[in-house]
Amino acid sequence: MAQEVKEKKTTVLKRPKISKPQWYEGTGRRKTAIARVRVFLGKEPMTINGVAVDSYFPGASAKREYERPLSLVNRLDSLTATVKVLGGGSHSQLGALVHGLANALIKFDPTFRSQLSVAGLLTRDSRMKESRKFGLAGKARAKKQSPKR
């Protein structure tokens, strides 16, 4: 009696080819503000927390600031972004937005790194509010007045 050896049929699952992602994500930080930025192709206006960027950051100087990364890489008319930002004040949020936008643009196209780096948009501004010290008066460095006599 000859024993028959049954061969197991293994099926090899082919992974689907992954096309380019629909968006590219970057994170920006400034003081206590954190911005999560998604950059994608399109001509829609940029939104921040579901609000149009013009009403979230009004004014010409703010517009120049948040359009700066896109204009440096000549993609102002072909790319748009959605942003979720939290924490900090309005200027910190604007700085976090610019930093996150620059990081997302690098993921979109790594050749943009040199232009954004020379402009200083990839460096996180590490200045933070100084913490208060025990035993001092109200602020971080304020000391109680010394008696004169």
N, C-alpha and C positions, 0 to 999 in steps of 0.2 A: 504494500500500500504506500503509494507515494503521496506525500502531503503537498497540497498545493498552497503556495504562498500568495496571499492576496496583497496586491499593492494598493496602498492608499492613494487616492487621487487628491492632490492638493490643488486648490484653486488659488491662483495668485491674483489678488485684487490690485488693479491698477489705480493709482491715485490720479484724480483729475488734475489737469494742468491748471495751475493757479495763475490767473491773469493779474494784471496790475491792480492794486487795491483802489477802491473808489475814493479814498481820502488818505491823507498823510497827517499824522498826529504829532504834536509837539507840546511840551510843557514849558511855561515861563514863570519865573518867580521874581518878586521885588518886595522887599520888606516882609510883610505878612500876607501879601496878595499872591494867589496862585491862579494861573490861567491855563486852561486846557484848550488847545487850538486845533481845529481840523481844517486842513487846506484841501480844496478840490477844484477841479476845472469848472468854470461857470462864470456868468456875468451878473449873477444876483448880488444885491448889496450884502455886505458883511453884517452878521448879527451877533450880538453879545447878550447872553442870557435871554434869548428870544426877542430882543429889542433891536431895532436898527441902530447901527453904530453911530450915525449922525445925531440921534437923540440921546444915546448913552454917553457919548463924549462930544458935547457940542463945542463949536469953536474951530477956527482955522488952524490954530497951533496944534491942537489935538489931532486934527485931520492930517496935518503934515507928519506928525509923529507916527501914527499907526499905519500910514501909507508908505512910510520910508522903506521898510524891508522889501515890499513888493515893487516899488519904483527902482530900487537899486538893481534888481535882477530883471527889470523890464517885463514884469508880469502883472502890472497893475490892471490891465483890461481883460486878462484871460483867467485869472485865479480869483477865487473868493474863499471866505472862511466862516466857520461858525465857532463861537468862543463861549466857554463857560468859565466865568471868573468869580472868585469869592475871596473875602477877606480884604483887609487893608482899606485905604482911602482911594479916591478917584485917581490921583497921580500914581500911586503904587499899582493900581489895577492897569493903568495905561502902560506903565513900564513892564509889567508882567505880560501884557498882551503883545508888545513889541518883541520881547524875548522869546515868547512861545511861538510867535509867527516866524521868526528867524529860524528856530529849531525845526519847525515843520517844513519850511522851505528846503532845508538841507536834506530832509528825508525824501522830499519830492524829487530833488535833483542834487546829488552831492557836489556837482561842480559849482554850485552857488556859495560854497563854504568860504572861498577866498574873498569874494566880494563882501560878504556879510561880516567876516572876521575883521577885515581892514576897517570897516565902518564902526566896529566895536559893538555890534548887536548880539554877538554870541556870548559875551561875558556877562555873568550875572552880577548885578549891583549888590554887593554884600553888605552895604551899610544898613544897620538895624538900630532901633531905639535901644539905648543903654538901659540895662535893668537897674532897678532901685536897690540901694544898699541898706543893710540893717543898721539902725541907730542914727541914720541921717534924717534931715528934715525932708519935706515933700518930694523932691525930685531925685535924680540919680546921683548928683554930685553936690547938691545943696547941703550946707552944714549949718548947724545952729550958731547964732551969733554969740561971739565970745564976750563976756562982761569986761568992761574997760578997767574998772577999779574994784 
